[in-house]
Structure formats: C-alpha cells, structure tokens
Amino acid sequence: MLAPLYEAVYDRLSVGAETRLLALRCGAGLSLLMAAARGAAVYGVEADPERRALAGERLARRTGEVRESGAREPDGASEHGGRTPRTSRALPAPEPDGPRFSVVTAFEVPPPLGGDATGALVEEVRSAAARTERGGAVVLAGWGPPERCATSAVLRVAARLADPMCAAARWRPCGRDDLERIADRAGLRPDGSGRVACPFGYADPDSAVRGLLSTGLFDPAERATDLAQVAKEIAEAVHPHQRHDGTVWMPNVFRYLITRV
C-alpha cells in the first residue's frame, strides 16, 4: 500500500548499490525488499515479533541468505540435497560497531502524542541519526491531511475502539508540522519534503478487512474489544468506498520529510 511512498523517497535519494539503509519500524519488510532490489544493503528494526519474523522471511526468500546483525549464517543440506539455511531467518539488524548508514527511514511515524510515546520515538530517531554518516539522510513520513486520506474514516474505528486510557494506542491523523517537530527534537536539519499518493485498493470488502487488520493499526482495538467486533466495524467503514465492480478503493496522500545529519 505504501510502495509509491517508498519508491518516491528512494528515487529522490538515489538509493542503490552504494546505499547502506536502516529502516526503523520496518513492519513486514516491504520497504526493505524494495531497497534491496535496488542493490542497497538493508537493515531493519521492528518491535513486533511476528512482523519482524515475516520481514526476515521475505528478505531471505529474495536473497537466499539468512543474516542476523549483518552476517550470513552457515547453510545446511536440505532433504532434497540442496543448500538451505540451517537457522531461522532473522531480520538483518544493525551491527553495534558496523559502518555508518547513508539512509535511515521511519516511514510509518505516528503523530506525536505527548509523554512517553513522543519521547520514545524521538530517541529512536536520534539514536539512528547518531549512526548515520555526515550528510546522510534521515526520512520521516506520515499520513497527509485527513481530508485527502479516505482511509482516515476507517482508521477512526481504531481510535474509537481502543482503550481510551491509552493515548499512545489511539490513531489520529498526522498534523501539519508533526514531522518537523520530531526532526527538531532529534537534532536533525530539514532538507526537503514531498507528498505521494498511496491509494489502498482491495479486491472486495473481505480483502479490505483482512488487509487493514494486517497493518497493526487495529491491534490496540482488538486488545480492548474483540476481533469480530473490530472486523464488523471496519467492514461498515469501508462500505462507502466499494465500487460498482465490488472492489474497494481508498485514495490517500502521505507526506515525507527528508532531514540531514
């Protein structure tokens, strides 16, 4: 869904074989796959264990390698006589004493919410910037204006169903200057920005529900209520976006900010 955003940023920064890229909050790893396809050396950080494992699997399938902390692990013989990895496929993670990065991305930055949520995010970005080469790029991205994001109405379901006592769990649209505030607190210098159309398209409403649930944005709602209720309300929210042929189409705009170390 965010592939156009990744592509636009990579084009602008000329991501390629000379790039050493670290993706913060990399999710299931699509942004890493796209950078690796350009020849970049990629590393990722993801707190959710299921998404971290999926990102590692996807990268391993593409490269035929299993790397942890940047190292290729030894291969073992498969039952068919071929060579297959002997260990689980780990997401390539940055080495503590490894070379500095030329590009750091945080493509799914939530809006600042105050307190611990903001502080943790700023510290994560600041720490990554400290491992970035001088003049390297740190990219922050988030949702565009709500009036230009059809999915905003659907994501409000996540906010409404989440625990009202947990502010960090509630989705809300990114404010006009939120990315700049994060950059300022992390000590980064803005060096350009852009907006990219990222429509969310699905074959049918059921596919839309499954796809939206897989983003992780509804996890707090699921914890506060139950999956069946969340799925029901998502289905109701996507109904206005169903087209005559049964597909679901929700145009959105994402904004990115490029900063320099």
C-alpha positions in Angstrom: 0.0 0.0 0.0 2.9 2.4 0.7 5.0 1.2 -2.2 4.6 4.6 -4.0 5.9 6.4 -1.0 9.0 4.1 -0.7 9.7 4.4 -4.4 9.4 8.2 -4.4 11.8 8.5 -1.5 14.3 6.0 -3.0 14.2 7.8 -6.3 14.8 11.2 -4.7 17.8 9.9 -2.6 19.2 7.7 -5.4 19.1 4.6 -3.3 21.2 1.9 -4.9 24.3 -0.3 -4.6 26.2 2.2 -2.6 23.5 2.7 -0.1 23.5 1.3 3.4 20.0 1.7 4.7 18.4 1.3 8.1 14.6 1.1 8.3 13.1 1.9 11.7 9.7 0.3 12.4 10.0 -1.6 9.2 6.9 -3.7 9.7 6.7 -6.7 7.4 9.7 -5.5 5.4 8.3 -4.3 2.1 10.4 -1.1 2.2 13.5 -3.2 2.8 12.7 -5.5 -0.1 12.3 -2.6 -2.4 15.6 -1.1 -1.3 17.4 -4.4 -1.6 16.0 -4.8 -5.1 17.9 -1.6 -6.0 21.1 -3.1 -4.6 21.2 -1.5 -1.2 22.5 -3.2 1.9 19.4 -3.2 4.2 18.9 -3.5 7.9 15.7 -3.2 9.9 14.3 -2.6 13.4 10.8 -3.8 14.3 9.4 -4.3 17.8 6.6 -6.6 16.9 8.0 -10.2 16.8 5.6 -11.5 14.2 6.2 -8.7 11.7 9.9 -8.9 12.4 9.9 -12.6 11.6 7.9 -12.0 8.4 10.3 -9.3 7.3 13.2 -11.7 7.8 11.5 -14.5 5.9 10.7 -12.2 3.0 14.2 -10.9 2.7 15.7 -14.4 3.0 13.4 -15.6 0.2 14.7 -12.8 -2.1 18.4 -13.0 -1.3 18.8 -16.7 -0.4 20.6 -15.6 2.7 19.9 -15.6 6.5 21.5 -12.7 8.2 21.5 -11.5 11.8 23.4 -8.5 12.7 24.6 -8.3 9.1 26.3 -11.7 9.0 25.5 -14.6 6.7 24.9 -17.8 8.6 26.1 -21.2 7.5 24.0 -23.2 5.2 22.9 -26.9 5.7 21.9 -29.6 3.3 18.2 -29.9 2.6 16.3 -33.2 2.3 16.4 -32.8 -1.5 20.2 -32.4 -1.5 20.2 -28.6 -2.0 21.7 -26.0 0.3 19.2 -24.3 2.7 19.7 -22.1 5.7 20.2 -24.1 9.0 18.8 -21.4 11.2 15.6 -19.3 11.4 15.5 -16.4 9.0 16.4 -13.3 11.1 15.8 -9.8 10.1 19.1 -8.2 9.3 19.9 -6.0 12.2 22.5 -3.2 12.5 25.8 -4.3 14.0 26.8 -2.3 17.1 30.2 -1.5 15.6 29.3 -1.7 11.9 29.8 1.0 9.3 27.6 4.1 9.4 24.3 4.3 7.4 23.8 6.6 4.5 20.0 6.5 4.7 17.7 5.9 7.7 13.9 5.7 7.2 10.9 5.9 9.5 8.1 5.5 7.0 5.2 4.9 9.4 5.8 7.6 12.1 2.8 8.1 14.3 1.9 11.7 15.2 3.4 13.0 18.4 1.1 12.2 21.3 3.0 13.6 24.2 4.7 11.9 27.1 6.4 8.6 26.7 5.1 8.0 23.2 6.8 11.1 21.8 9.9 10.7 23.8 10.5 7.1 22.7 10.0 8.0 19.1 12.4 10.9 19.2 15.0 8.9 21.0 14.7 6.1 18.4 15.3 8.6 15.6 18.1 10.4 17.4 19.9 7.1 18.1 19.7 6.1 14.4 20.9 9.5 13.3 24.0 9.1 15.6 24.9 6.0 13.5 24.4 7.8 10.2 27.3 9.3 8.2 27.7 13.0 8.0 25.4 14.4 5.4 23.3 11.2 5.4 19.5 11.3 5.1 17.0 10.5 7.8 13.5 10.3 6.3 10.3 10.7 8.4 6.9 10.0 6.9 3.3 10.0 8.0 -0.3 10.4 6.8 -1.3 13.5 4.9 -4.2 15.8 5.6 -7.3 13.8 6.7 -9.4 15.4 4.0 -7.1 13.9 1.4 -7.0 10.4 3.1 -10.1 8.4 2.5 -8.8 5.7 4.9 -8.9 8.3 7.8 -12.6 7.5 8.3 -11.8 3.8 8.6 -8.8 4.3 11.0 -11.0 6.3 13.3 -12.6 3.0 14.1 -9.2 2.0 15.6 -9.2 5.2 17.7 -12.8 4.7 18.9 -12.4 1.1 19.9 -9.0 1.3 21.5 -8.6 1.7 25.2 -9.5 5.4 26.0 -7.0 5.4 28.8 -4.1 4.5 26.5 -3.4 7.7 24.4 -0.5 6.1 22.6 -2.8 3.3 21.2 -5.2 5.7 19.6 -4.7 6.6 15.9 -5.1 10.2 14.8 -4.0 12.0 11.6 -0.6 13.5 11.4 -0.6 17.2 12.0 0.8 19.8 9.6 4.1 20.2 11.4 4.4 17.0 13.3 7.3 15.6 11.2 9.2 18.8 11.6 8.7 18.7 15.4 10.1 15.2 15.6 13.1 16.3 13.4 13.8 19.3 15.6 13.7 17.4 18.8 16.0 14.8 17.3 18.5 17.5 16.3 18.0 17.0 12.5 18.0 19.6 9.8 15.1 19.6 7.3 16.3 19.3 3.7 13.1 18.9 1.6 9.7 17.2 1.7 7.1 15.8 -0.6 3.7 14.3 -0.9 2.9 11.0 -2.5 -0.5 9.4 -3.5 -0.8 6.0 -1.8 -4.3 4.5 -2.6 -5.4 1.5 -0.7 -7.1 -0.9 -3.1 -8.7 -4.3 -2.4 -10.4 -6.9 -4.5 -13.5 -6.9 -2.2 -14.7 -5.8 1.2 -13.4 -9.0 2.9 -10.0 -8.5 1.5 -10.1 -4.9 2.7 -10.9 -6.0 6.3 -8.1 -8.6 6.2 -5.6 -6.1 4.7 -6.4 -3.3 7.2 -6.2 -5.7 10.2 -2.8 -6.8 9.0 -1.4 -3.3 9.2 -1.2 -3.4 13.0 -3.1 -0.2 13.4 -6.1 -2.1 14.8 -4.1 -4.2 17.3 -5.0 -1.8 20.3 -8.7 -2.0 19.3 -8.5 -5.8 19.2 -7.0 -5.8 22.7 -9.7 -3.5 24.0 -12.6 -5.4 22.5 -12.6 -8.5 20.2 -11.6 -9.3 16.6 -15.2 -10.0 15.4 -16.4 -6.6 16.6 -13.4 -4.8 15.1 -13.8 -6.6 11.7 -17.5 -5.8 11.7 -16.9 -2.1 12.2 -14.1 -2.0 9.6 -16.5 -3.6 7.1 -19.1 -1.0 7.8 -16.5 1.8 7.4 -15.1 0.6 4.1 -18.6 0.1 2.6 -18.8 3.7 1.2 -15.6 3.1 -0.7 -16.8 0.0 -2.5 -17.1 0.5 -6.3 -19.7 -1.0 -8.7 -17.4 -3.9 -9.6 -17.1 -4.9 -5.9 -13.6 -3.6 -5.4 -12.7 -1.2 -2.6 -10.7 1.9 -3.4 -9.5 4.5 -0.9 -7.2 7.3 -2.2 -4.7 8.6 0.4 -1.8 11.1 0.5 1.3 10.5 2.6 3.9 13.2 3.4 7.6 12.7 3.9 10.3 14.9 5.3 14.0 14.5 4.4 16.4 15.6 7.0 20.2 15.6 7.1 22.7 14.6 9.8 
